[in-house]
């Protein structure tokens, strides 16, 4: 798992967590409760899903674990 956050050199819109788990790729955009994804974050999540990988917005550890069960 890679945490991608906080570097001024990173590409805008890359999800916060990039995970390889059981042979699949997962991308998670971590938000505070009620937080909203930017348009570029939404577009990136949609593109990752369109590629056949699992991606989504999560607010808690429980939501992240649930996403891994997809």
Buried (B, 14 or more C-beta within 10 A) or exposed (E): EEEEEEEEEEEEBBBBBBBEEEEEBBBBBBBEEEEEBEEEBBEBBEEBEEEEBBBBBBEEEEBBEEBEEE
